[in-house]
Amino acid sequence: MHIRSDCPSCGAQHTITERLDITREEIHMPNGQIAEMHINGIPVMSCSSCKFEWYDDRGEDLIQGAIDSFFQHMRHTNDPDLKEMMGSNNEIH
């Protein structure tokens, strides 16, 4: 999809290309381990002038929603390995 918008990097008012992508997010757990998430269908914007890529508000909201769901699951899990990742006090920020 092509839309008209200003690039947040170069400010150009060129056609911005939108594509759906998979993003990889690292979540730092309270016990020091790192959990990795792959989130599908995130809209990525790309400037036709400088090639800068970014997530717009929709993408940021989808990523944050996936992370929130992950933490909600972690709070209610009975899996001892997942509970251990959360730390002794189940303190998820």
WOKADA-V92465 format. One record per residue. N is the residue number from 0. SS is DSSP state (a for helix, b for strand, c for the rest). PHI is phi in whole degrees, 0 to 359 (NA if undefined). NEAR is the number of other ideal C-beta (glycine too) atoms within 8 Angstrom. Layout:
N/SS/PHI/NEAR
N/SS/PHI/NEAR
This chain:
0/c/NA/5
1/b/247/6
2/b/225/7
3/b/263/5
4/c/195/7
5/c/265/6
6/c/285/14
7/c/289/6
8/c/268/8
9/c/255/8
10/c/78/7
11/c/297/10
12/c/256/7
13/c/254/8
14/b/292/7
15/b/259/13
16/b/264/9
17/b/248/11
18/b/220/8
19/b/269/8
20/b/217/7
21/b/253/8
22/b/249/10
23/b/246/8
24/b/244/10
25/b/259/8
26/b/244/10
27/b/275/5
28/c/276/12
29/c/303/9
30/c/274/9
31/c/97/5
32/c/285/6
33/b/242/7
34/b/264/9
35/b/244/8
36/b/241/11
37/b/245/7
38/b/245/12
39/b/271/6
40/b/76/7
41/b/272/13
42/b/289/13
43/b/246/12
44/b/263/13
45/b/221/11
46/b/279/14
47/c/285/9
48/c/271/8
49/c/253/8
50/c/71/7
51/c/296/10
52/b/241/7
53/b/204/8
54/b/264/11
55/c/275/8
56/a/301/5
57/a/297/8
58/a/296/13
59/a/299/9
60/a/295/8
61/a/295/12
62/a/296/13
63/a/297/8
64/a/297/8
65/a/294/11
66/a/294/11
67/a/300/8
68/a/297/8
69/a/300/11
70/a/294/9
71/a/299/8
72/a/298/8
73/a/297/11
74/a/294/9
75/c/249/5
76/c/280/8
77/c/252/4
78/c/288/6
79/a/298/6
80/a/292/6
81/a/290/9
82/a/299/10
83/a/295/7
84/a/297/11
85/a/284/13
86/c/95/9
87/c/294/4
88/c/254/5
89/c/53/8
90/c/274/7
91/c/250/9
92/c/265/3
